[in-house]
Amino acid sequence: MPIRRKWLIVVGGAILCLACLWVAVGAGFCAVTLHVPRKTGPRPDGAAVVEILASDNAKLKAWWFQARPNANRSCVMVLHGIGDSKQGSSGFAPMLVERGYSVLAPDSRAHGESGGAFVTYGLLEKYDVVAWAHWMKRQGCEGVYGLGESLGASILIQAAAVEPVFNSIVAECPYADLQLMGEYRVQQTLAWMPSVVGRNVATVVVEAGVLYARWVEKLDFREVSPLESLRLSATPVLLIHGLGDKQTPPSESRRLAAVQRPAARRAELWLVPGAGHTEASAVAPVQFWKRVLCWFEKAAQSH
C-alpha cells in the first residue's frame, strides 16, 4: 500500500475518532445538564395545587398561596433554582402572605411535578413564566412581582424581555451568560488540572454540548443570555448576590448591574458579605426582607 494512502487512512481514522468523541462528549454533557433528579414533597398548609399548559402542551404545576381577602391584591411569583422544586421556593411564601401578597410557587419545567422533556435554562421557561403571570392576573392580581433564585432568577430576567408582565423583579445569584457559566462550572470540576488545560477542556466540553443540543434536540442555547435580555427590558430589577458564592460568582451580577438599559434604568445590586449561593435570606434575613419588600412597594407606588 502506498505511503500516501496509508497516511490518508490514518488521518481519516483520527478525524473520525475525534468526531465520534466530540459527539459522545456533547451527548454526555446534555444528558447531565438537560435532565435533573426531580424533587417532590408534601403540599404545605394553605397551598392550592394549580396547573396550566405551556405552549408546547407541557403540563406545568404550582402551589398557590392566597392572601386574606382584604389584602393588597398584589402577587409574587417565586422561582426555584436548578434541581430544586416549588417546595424550596415556597419557603418565601409565609413572609410574603403575611405582608398581603398572594404567592405562586411553580415547578419549573422538567422539575418537580411539572412536565417538559428538558431543562432549557430559560429558552422555554421564559415563556412558561409569562404564561403563569397571565394566569395570576386572571386571579385578580393587580400587581405581579417576581422573586427568583439562581436559575429562577435568570429565567425571570429573560421573561421580562419577552413581555413586561412584572412590576419589578428580585433576582438572587443569577448568571449573565449561560455558555460562559457552563464553562466556569465544568472548569470547577477540573480543578485538579492545570488552569490553562482545564479552561480549554471546559470550553471544548460546553461547545460540544451546545452543538449537540442544537443539532439533535433542536435547542439553541446560544439564545440564552440574561445579559442581553436585561438590555431589552425596562422592568426594575434588584440583583442580590453573596460575596461567598462559589457556584455562580458575584461577577455575574456585577456584569448584569453594569448593563445600559431603556430609560437609563440600571439594575440595582446588593452584595452580601459572608453569603454563599442563594444564602442571603439566611445570612442577613432582616436586611433581605427589608430590601425585597421595599423594592416591591417602590414599584407599586410608581404604577
N, C-alpha and C positions, 0 to 999 in steps of 0.2 A: 504494500500500500504506500503510495507516495507520501512523503513527509508533510506536504501541504495539506493533503486530505486528512491526515491524522490530526494535525493541528486544528483544522476546522471542526472535526468531530469533538475534540477535547474542549474547544472554546464553546461550541454549541451546547455540549452537555453541561458545561459550567453555567452558561446563561440559563438553561432550562432549570437546573437545580436551584439557582438563585431566585428565579421566578416562582418556583414552587415554594421555596422558603418564604418569600415575600407574601404570597397568598396565605400560607399557613400562619405566619405572624399576624397578618391582618385579621384572619378568621378567629384566631385565639384572642386577640385584643378585643374584638367585637363581642365575642362570647362572654367575656368578663364584664365589659362595660355597658352592654345593652340589656343585660339581664341581671337582676339583683334578687337576693332572697326576699320573699315577701314577709312582712311583719303584720300581725293582726293582734287584736286584743279586745277585751270586753268593752262594750259601749258604756261611757260614763253616765251617771245620773243627769237627767236634764237634756240629754242629746237625742235628737231625732235622726234617723237614717234617711238620707235623701240621695237622689241619683239623677243624672242627666245622660244623654247620649252625645258623644263627641261627633265631630264632622265625619270621622271615619267609622262611625257606629260603635266605637268602643264604649262600654258602659262604665261611667265614672261615678264613684260613690263618695259620700262625705257625711260628716256629722254636723248637725245644725243646732246651735245653742241659741235659743231665742231669749232676748232680754224681756224684762217686765213690760206690760202693755203701755205704760206711760213713759217709756224710755225715749232716748233722743232720736230714734228712727235712723240711726247710723249703724253701719255693719262693717265688720273686719273679716277679711279672708286671711287665714293663717296657713302658710305652706311649709311643709317639712323638707328636709334635705335628702340626699341620695341614700337609699337603703332604709329609710325610716318610713313612717306612716302617719296617718291622722292621729294616732294615739300619742305620738310625740308632740306634734304641734298643738294638740288640744290642751296641753298644759298651760297655754296662754289664755285660754277661754275664761277661767274664773275671774281674773282681774278685769278683763275687758267687759264681761257681762255685768260685773259689779258697777262699772262706770257707765252702764247704759247701752253698750254696744252688743248687738247680736253678732254671733261669730259662726263662720263657716270654716270647717277644717276638712278639706278634701284629701283623699288619697290621690297622689299624682299617678298618671297612667303607668301601668306595669309595676305598681306598688300596692301594698295592702290588698284591699278588696276591689280596686279599680281594674278594668280591663286594659287592653293595649298590649301589643306584641313586644314592644321595645321601650326602654327608657331613651328619650331622644334629646334630653338636656335643653329643652326649650323649643326645639324645632317644631314639634307638635303641641307641646304643653302650653305654649303661649296662647294658642287658640282655645285650648281647654279652659284656661283661666278666664279669658274673655267671655266664654260661654257661661261659666259659673257666675261671673259678675252680672251678666244679664239676668240670670236666674235670681240673684239676690235682689236686683231692682224690682223684679216681679213680685217678690215677697214684701215689698213696701219699703225697701232700703232707700232712703233719700240721699244718703252719702255712703260711698263704698270706699274702703281703705284696705291696704294690703300690708301684711307683716310676713316676711319670708326669711327662712334660714338657709344659708349655703346654696344648694341647688334651687331651693324655693325662692330665695332672694333674686337669683339670676333670672329665673323664669318670670318673676314679677316685672323686672326691668324690661325684659323683652316684650311682655304682654302690653305694657304701657305704650310701646311704639306701634303696636297693631291698632289700638283704639284707646282713646283717653277715658277708660271706664273707671279709673280710680281718682279720688280726690287727692290722695297722697299715698306714698309708699314708704315703708321702713324695710331696708334690706341689710341683713346681718351676714357678713362674711361671703359676699358674692364673688364670683370670678369675673374678670373682664373679658377674657378671650378663651374660648373652650380649647382650642388646639394647643395654645401655649400652656394652659393649665394642665392638660393631659400630659404634655412633655415634662412639666415640673413634677407631677405625681409619679410618673414612670421613673424619672431620674432619682426620686427619693428611694425607690425600691432597689436602685442600683448603686446605692451609696458606697458599697464595698469596692466599686470600680474607681479608677482614676476619674476625676471630674470631667475631663475632656472626652474620654471614652464614653462615660455614662451619658453625657449630654448628647453625643452623636447617636448612640444607640436609642435613646429615648425619642429623638427626632424621627429615626427610621421606623420605630415601632408604631408611633402615633400616626405618621403619614401612611403607613401600610393599613392601619385600621380605618382611617378616614377614607382612603380609596376603596377598600373592601366594602365599607358601608354604602358608599355611593354606587358602586357597580352592582353589588349583589342585593343589598337591602333597599336601594333607591332612597337613601337618606343622605342628604348633602350637609354634613356638619360644618362645612366652611361658611354656611349661612348663620351659624350660631355665634353671635357676638354681642353680649350685653353692652360692650363699649360703643358699638355702632348704634345699637337700639337707643341708648341714652342720648345720643346726639339728635335723634329724631323725635324725642318725646319732651313735652313741656311739663309733665307730671312732676310735682315736687317729690324729691327722693332724699331720705335721710339714710346715709350709709353708716353702719356700725361695724367695727372690726376690732377684734382682740389683738393687742400687740404681741401676744404669745402664740398666735395661730401658726402652726407648722404645716397644716394641711392646705390652707389657702392663705398665702402670705398677705400681710396688710398692704403690701404694694399694689395688690389688685384693686382694693378700694381707693387707694390714693390715685391710681390711674383713672378710675371712674369719676372721682371727685374733681379731677382736672379738666374734664370734658366741657367744651363750649357747647351750650345748649340754646334752644329757642328762647328769645326774650332775656338772654343773659342769665337764665335761671340755673346756676350751677347746683349740683347735688351738695348737700351738707355732709360733713364727715365727723364722726365721733370715734376716736381711737381709745380703746380701753386697756390701760396697763394691767398686766397680770392675767388677762383673759385669753384662753385658748380658743379653739374653733367653736363658734356659737355658744360661748360661755359668758357673754356679757351680762345676761339676766341673772346668772348665778354669782358672778364675781361682784357686780355692782347693781343689785336689784332695785334699790331706791332710785338711783340715777337713771337706770334703764327705763323704768316705767314712767318716770317724770318726763324724760325726753320723748318717749314714744307717744304718750298721751298728749303732751303739749304739741307735738308735731301734727297729730290728727286734729286737735282743736284749732290750731292755727289755720289749717286748710279749710276747716268748716267755716271759720269766720270770713275767709276770703271769697267764699262762694255765695 
